[in-house]
Amino acid sequence: MKSVDLTVQMKKDNRIVLIREYYKSENFSPELPRYPQWRHFRYKSFTKERCIWRKAYKQLRNTIQLKQNVVDRDGIDLYYSTSLFLNPKNIGLKQRRGGYAVDCLILLNDIILDFDPVRIDIECMEMAKREALDAIKRLGLPDRFIFTGRGFRLDYFGSFLKPNFLKMPNYSVDVIDFLSENRKLFIKALPKYKTLDTQITTNPLSVVRIVGSVNSKTGYLCTDLPRLRWDIPMIQLLQDVPFVTKERPVIPNKVDDRLPRRSIASGIERPGQSSATTYFIESTVVGLKGRHILIAELNNKTLEKDIKKVIDMYGLGEILIIKTGAGLQRRFAVCLTSLQCRRMQKVMRALHASNEFEITQFRMSKLPLYKQGGEVKIKLSKRIKSGHNNRFISRGHLVFLQSIFPNRIADKYPKKHGTLEVMQGLALHIQHGKI
């Protein structure tokens, strides 16, 4: 049996084609949540250039309407909202126009506990399942115990933790904040599970996978597990889960932390089939959620004065101009200052990102490492100084750049956060010529 490489970019993977064929076939039998007509549905779709989100353009009342809508909207990863809305077709975002849309009136909110493993391997999946079962012992049997194709999810439709609706605010934005605070109290009463995604529970605007849909990262179907299968070992459990690939996807027993895969979302991405000598350093601050450093490719229109303006405007630290690629023709601006997501979007916009997709998907920003003739082709071209080096920077990225450019990157930053083990391991691989 041939192992499936889970790190190949999905837009290049024929798994997407197989998923589309599955959704068009009679074998696709999605299981809708209760009251689907009041749910918001959205899908992740893949084109040749990018990944995009698409909303259902009408209220969906049954599986027939859902299946037709998925095909029409070219959905790959399929999701529905954990809340019921008065107008589910039009759900506003918090950052738009300074508040939530008026139509975003919540009728009810389910309690969802999503246990998502850090890596796609048997060891981490076992941990997620173990923590999910521990939560069941504390909370009671869920309405559904679901394998999401990667992790595990507990659905409590009964909402045994109901807010006092007599004290509910009048405006939709206040209702959302009220529910969010209510769920945070619920999370605090539970142990600090390592794999629990608390954002799914505490954010009433969250979406979760539709049971019967495909997880494009693994090829396994999101499956409602019967009670008799909860306690069996992970390897045996996977043998019972349906899949859409031609062969059953093989999940490794353990992924080497020293050279992490893309699924860790913290350091390096293994190469795809089309570029066997290219690796990518991601912008995520290792060990922290929702923090990134600036990694932006500069085009010919981006001038040094634009970069200096951004430094002063957003209080960024020193920016390094790094050349990489064949012939060192690609230029990247790298700043170690740790930024929250919203602030990073503003920085990217100020740097004249070429389109809105690059701005909103800055999490996908990567610094490519090209290996030719046994060595990594990369050069520190210039540094643009700043007077704001007293802000927090990414400890892991600093260690990595110091290893790439010995004696060129000084440790002049008083504040650091994040972990460095992943980047240290990556640096050792580079020093010993293992990539």
RAGIMO-V553666 format. One record per backbone hydrogen bond with DSSP energy under -1.0 kcal/mol. NH is the residue of the N-H (numbers start at 0). CO is the residue of the C=O. E is the energy in kcal/mol with one decimal. If there is no record, write none. Layout:
nh=(NH;NH)
co=(CO;CO)
e=(E;E)
This chain:
nh=(11;12;15;17;18;19;20;21;22;23;30;37;38;41;42;43;44;46;51;53;55;65;66;67;68;69;70;71;72;74;75;76;78;79;80;81;83;84;85;89;95;98;103;104;106;107;109;110;112;114;115;120;121;122;124;125;126;127;128;129;130;131;132;133;134;135;136;137;138;139;142;143;145;146;147;151;152;153;154;155;164;166;174;175;176;177;178;179;180;181;182;183;184;185;186;187;189;192;196;197;199;201;202;205;207;209;211;212;214;217;218;220;221;222;224;228;229;236;237;239;243;263;264;268;274;277;278;280;281;284;287;291;292;293;295;297;301;306;307;308;309;310;311;312;313;315;318;319;320;321;322;323;327;329;331;332;333;334;337;338;343;344;345;346;347;348;349;350;351;352;358;359;360;363;364;366;368;370;371;374;376;377;378;380;381;383;392;393;394;397;398;399;400;401;402;403;404;407;411;416;418;423;424;425;426;427;428;429;430;431;432;433)
co=(8;9;12;13;14;15;16;17;18;19;210;34;35;78;53;76;51;49;44;42;40;61;62;63;64;65;66;67;68;69;43;43;41;207;39;205;107;37;104;86;92;95;100;102;83;83;81;155;153;151;194;118;251;252;120;121;122;123;124;125;126;127;128;129;130;131;132;133;134;135;154;154;152;222;150;114;145;112;143;110;162;163;170;171;172;173;174;175;176;177;178;179;180;181;182;183;186;190;113;195;196;197;198;202;79;77;221;209;219;214;214;241;212;146;144;225;226;232;233;236;218;260;261;279;271;274;368;366;266;290;284;338;282;334;332;330;298;302;303;304;305;306;307;308;309;310;383;333;381;331;378;329;324;323;321;295;319;293;391;291;339;340;341;342;343;344;345;346;348;347;354;355;356;360;361;280;278;276;374;371;369;375;322;320;320;318;414;335;416;393;394;395;396;397;398;399;400;404;409;392;285;419;420;421;422;423;424;425;426;427;429;428)
e=(-1.7;-1.2;-1.5;-1.8;-2.2;-2.2;-2.1;-2.0;-2.3;-1.2;-3.0;-1.7;-1.7;-1.7;-3.2;-2.9;-3.2;-3.0;-2.6;-2.8;-2.5;-1.9;-2.8;-2.0;-2.2;-2.6;-1.8;-2.4;-2.3;-2.5;-2.3;-1.6;-2.2;-2.5;-1.8;-2.1;-3.1;-3.1;-2.3;-1.5;-1.2;-2.0;-1.4;-2.3;-3.6;-1.0;-2.6;-1.7;-2.2;-3.6;-2.8;-1.5;-2.6;-2.0;-2.3;-2.5;-1.6;-2.1;-2.4;-2.5;-2.3;-2.1;-2.3;-1.7;-2.0;-1.7;-1.7;-1.2;-2.4;-2.8;-2.2;-1.4;-3.0;-3.0;-2.2;-2.5;-2.6;-2.7;-2.4;-2.5;-1.0;-1.8;-2.2;-2.2;-1.8;-2.5;-2.6;-2.3;-2.3;-1.9;-2.4;-1.8;-1.6;-1.2;-2.2;-2.1;-1.6;-1.7;-3.1;-1.2;-1.0;-2.6;-1.8;-1.9;-2.8;-1.9;-2.9;-2.1;-2.8;-1.2;-3.3;-2.4;-3.2;-2.8;-2.8;-1.9;-1.3;-2.4;-2.3;-1.6;-1.9;-1.7;-1.7;-1.3;-1.0;-1.5;-2.3;-2.3;-2.5;-2.3;-1.9;-2.2;-2.2;-1.4;-2.2;-2.6;-1.2;-1.4;-2.3;-1.9;-1.8;-2.1;-1.9;-2.2;-2.3;-1.3;-2.2;-3.1;-3.4;-2.9;-2.9;-2.2;-2.6;-2.2;-2.5;-3.1;-2.6;-1.9;-2.6;-2.8;-2.3;-2.0;-1.5;-2.1;-2.6;-2.1;-2.3;-1.5;-1.6;-1.3;-1.1;-2.6;-2.3;-2.1;-2.3;-2.5;-3.6;-2.2;-2.5;-1.4;-3.4;-1.0;-2.5;-2.1;-1.5;-3.1;-1.4;-1.9;-2.4;-1.8;-2.1;-2.0;-2.6;-2.2;-1.4;-1.8;-2.8;-1.9;-1.5;-2.0;-2.3;-2.6;-2.4;-2.0;-2.6;-2.2;-1.8;-1.9;-2.6;-1.9;-1.5;-3.4)
